[in-house]
Structure formats: structure tokens, C-alpha cells
Amino acid sequence: MNSSSELEKQSVTTDENEQELISEQPAITEINKKQVTADFLAEHPDFFNQHASLLASLEIAHASGSAVSLIERQVSILREQNSQYKSQLTELVAIAKENEQSNQRMHKLTLSLMGCTGIDACEVALNEVLCDEFSVDAVALKLSIEPQSEQPEHLFVQSDTSLGKELEKLLNTRKPVCGFFKKIPLDELFDEASSSITSLAVIPLFIEKNNCFGALVLGSNNVRRFNAEMGTLFLKRLGEVLSHRLSAFI
């Protein structure tokens, strides 16, 4: 019968053997992987015919000395093109996702405006949805027509005021314009939020093409959020939806 000390010695020896096996395991595993791969390709010589796309990522040298063979050059060009196509596809997918999100947000805003029963309710809906869903920091709705009874006076601007004159200049094109317009009195548009606004989007509102009755002005604390180079298709659609809804109240 083994003594306690002998059992301990056997246990230590067993642990040491296990540690040696574990330390050798990665090298053996790596060798096995390479051999398994080689054996598989040898047994399936038509593998790359069935998986031709894998060839684009393989690097196989040709015996052409220091010169680059025609095949290598063609493969290099194909790889570069493949990389460019992948980048373009990734960019297109990202744009498609962004457009889908914008469409969903626009749909939400449209539904909110449809439920409004007056100009003041439209102003509330615009502030809630545009600030929450479109990362806009300030929203101002300004109408250049005479207010009807019980309509909020702060939504209307006189054409002979500094704000009215500057808005009229920007609305002459009947298209949304973006940038930072120094002559626009921001405090008359956004009150307390005006000090941090560094870029604007001015969207014309009209019943007919030549009958502009106001503007929707969006403000951002990001100087690049609304810039002169950006596309304005979404802003144009926003103006059309809002114009159609407000026409029921003016």
C-alpha cells in the first residue's frame, strides 16, 4: 500500500507531465492544421473551381525572377478593384440605411402634423420631432402673412423688420439654403438658444411656387450640420409637407 508521500510524488509527476503536454499542444495543433488543409486540397483538386472568390485573397509567387509576371500584375489589379468595389458597396449600404432612417423619421413627422388642429399645434409637433429625431438644436416657424384671430403672434414676422428683410432675401430662390447667415438676428428666432447656434437651414413655405408665406428655420450647434455643400432634397420635402399642412390654417 503506497504511503502518503509516495502518492504526493506521483501526483506532482502527473501534473508535470500534463503541463508538458499542454505546452506542446499549440505547436502540434498548428502543424496538424496545415497538414489537414494540405490533405483536404489534395483530395479535392476542384475546390477552388467551386470557390473561385477565395483565389482573390491568395498570394502565389511565380518563377519570373525579379520581374513581375503578367499574371501577378493582373491579379494585383483585380484585387485592387475588388477592394474598391467592397468599399463602394459598404458606403452604399450605409447611405441606404441612413435614407431608410430618414424616411421613417419623415413619416413620423408627417403623422404628427396630420394630427394638428392649428398653427400652434404644428409648432409644438415640429419642435418635438425635429429635435428628438433629427438632432436639430433649435426650430423656428416664421410666417410672413397677417395672423388670424387667436393665432400666436410670435409665429408671424413683419416684412419691414430686420428679420423679415433677411428672410425674404434668402427665400427669393424658393429653395432651402444652408450655412451661417450673420445678418439674421438669431435672438429673434431662437431666444435663449441663439447663443450656441452656428449653422442654419432656411426652408421656404409656399402655397404655390410664387406664393411664399413664410419659412421654417432649423438651427444647430454644429457648424457643419447645415453647410452650403450638403444636399437639400430632404429639406425640400419637409417644406412641402409642412406647407401643405399649414395651408389649412392660413
Secondary structure, DSSP 8 states (H G I E B T S, - for coil): ---HHHHHHHHHHHHHHHHHHHHHHHHHHHHHHHHHHHHHHHH-TTHHHH-GGGGGG-----S-TTS--HHHHHHHHHHHHHHHHHHHHHHHHHHHHHHHHHHHHHHHHHHHHHT--SHHHHHHHHHHHHHHHS--SEEEEEE-S---TTS-GGGB--TTSHHHHHHHHHHTTSS-EEE--TTS-HHHHHGGGGGG--EEEEEEEEEETTEEEEEEEEEESSTTTS-TTS--HHHHHHHHHHHHHHTT--
